[in-house]
Amino acid sequence: METARWWVEGWAVSRRLAAPVDVPWGMRIDVGGPRETVRHVLLGADATTARTLIASVAQPAVCIKGFLPAEVMDPWFPAADWQPVDPCFLMAVDLRPSRTRVPDGYTVTTATTGGVTTVRVLADDGSPAASGQAGLTTAVCVPDRISTEPAHQRRGLGTVVMAALTDAALAHGVSSGVLGATVQGRALYETLGWRALAPLTGYVSRGR
């Protein structure tokens, strides 16, 4: 589960959170947000260990994620206490220099501070068209929050953002990429050479 651990560590860097903490079931991240207070990531935990963690959660907005299909994990989570989140996938790639052309009418800015690379694509009038960021660790680049404004979709700007993040990672000596992709995102990333390694299934506590 080394790749999964790298994703957790890089995601925490991207969100500018404290480093994940090792726990018996995997890793814990203190997120501190209104929709997600704590994130637990199961790394090789058996069903008994996972169920013990799940039963211990009483407060709302606690997220638990694991790299197993929903049909395996669903029975662990009482429906009255837990809400499943949209299915995702753990993906990885060997990063290579990009030759992506920026469409006419757009400019790209890239900046890296505190281990986080931020990419913004702007339209001619200076308005935001697309954006994304990535957490950089010594092992990997973890792209995160890739989005395109509705008025600028279907123009390849998601690819432009990923290309800029890739080039920035390579410039910092990082040659591997790992990310958590939605179903829609997976389709884009597969066209860029990313491969799906495992399902990424999550649940958020309702509180009890």
Order of alpha helices (4+ residues) and beta strands (2+ residues): alpha-beta-beta-beta-alpha-beta-alpha-beta-beta-beta-beta-beta-beta-alpha-beta-alpha-beta
